[in-house]
Amino acid sequence: MFSKVLIADDLVSINTGVQSILSPLGIPHIDRVNYCDDAWLKILAAQQNNQPYELLITDLSFKTDHREQKIKSGDALAIQVKATYPDLKIIVYTIEEKPQFVRNLIQKHHINGYVCKGRQGLQQLTEAVEDVYNEKTYVSPQLVSALHTKSVLEIDDYDIELLKQLANGFVQDEIS
């Protein structure tokens, strides 16, 4: 099993819940941070000390507060970490359930797992940690179809904005 894990979530209660499922798995070293910048700095320091993290579990959304951040989201953190340290395993643990987004993170950026927070979230996260440790990719059951080619109509944020503008009576030239 992993020996060193970093949890990045802006909510202390989520960090505590994630830690509670990792401890029974026999993971001896678990760190928690509330900011993406702090996660990045911990990852860098661990690499420099030749004691790298083996797994990063991160949320996607981090609320802004009084503290200015360079890395403002978990997806930006995950992409930056994978680009710099491709061997570091990453599991996204989030409320976001957008199939196209999941597919992009896993297929393009090689994220190792994607777990949806919810009633079964911690149980699925346990399964994800075990699967990722065993070199498998894990995706929550409700999003497994996201890894297949487009089988359903997907509307992204751009499409929604375009439809709003059209509904407000703007013509194509005015929208662009």
TANOR-V823301 format. One record per backbone hydrogen bond with DSSP energy under -1.0 kcal/mol. NH is the residue of the N-H (numbers start at 0). CO is the residue of the C=O. E is the energy in kcal/mol with one decimal. If there is no record, write none. Layout:
nh->{NH:NH}
co->{CO:CO}
e->{E:E}
//
This chain:
nh->{4:5:6:7:8:14:15:16:17:18:19:21:22:24:25:26:28:30:32:38:39:40:41:42:43:44:45:46:47:48:49:50:53:54:55:56:57:58:73:76:77:78:79:80:81:82:83:84:87:88:90:91:92:93:101:102:103:104:105:106:107:108:110:111:112:113:114:116:120:123:124:125:126:127:128:129:130:131:132:133:134:135:137:139:142:143:145:146:147:159:160:161:162:163:164:165:166:167:168:169:174:175}
co->{28:54:30:56:32:10:11:12:13:14:15:17:18:21:22:21:2:4:6:34:35:36:37:38:39:40:41:42:43:44:46:45:3:3:88:5:90:7:59:72:73:74:75:76:77:78:79:80:84:53:55:112:57:114:97:98:99:100:101:102:103:103:104:89:89:137:91:93:117:119:120:121:122:123:124:125:126:127:128:129:131:130:111:113:139:140:142:143:144:155:156:157:158:159:160:161:162:163:165:164:170:171}
e->{-2.6:-2.5:-2.7:-3.1:-2.1:-2.2:-2.6:-2.1:-2.8:-2.4:-2.0:-1.3:-2.2:-1.1:-2.0:-1.1:-1.2:-2.6:-2.5:-1.8:-2.6:-2.4:-2.4:-2.5:-2.6:-2.6:-2.5:-2.1:-2.4:-1.9:-1.5:-2.8:-2.7:-1.2:-2.5:-2.8:-2.2:-2.1:-3.2:-2.1:-2.9:-2.5:-2.3:-2.8:-2.6:-2.1:-1.7:-3.9:-1.8:-1.8:-2.8:-2.7:-2.7:-2.4:-2.3:-2.7:-2.1:-2.4:-2.3:-3.0:-1.8:-1.3:-2.1:-1.3:-1.4:-2.2:-3.5:-3.0:-1.3:-2.8:-2.5:-2.0:-1.9:-2.6:-2.6:-2.1:-2.8:-3.1:-2.2:-1.5:-1.7:-2.8:-1.9:-2.3:-2.4:-1.0:-2.1:-1.7:-1.3:-1.9:-2.3:-2.5:-2.4:-2.2:-2.3:-2.3:-2.5:-1.6:-1.6:-2.0:-2.1:-2.1}
//
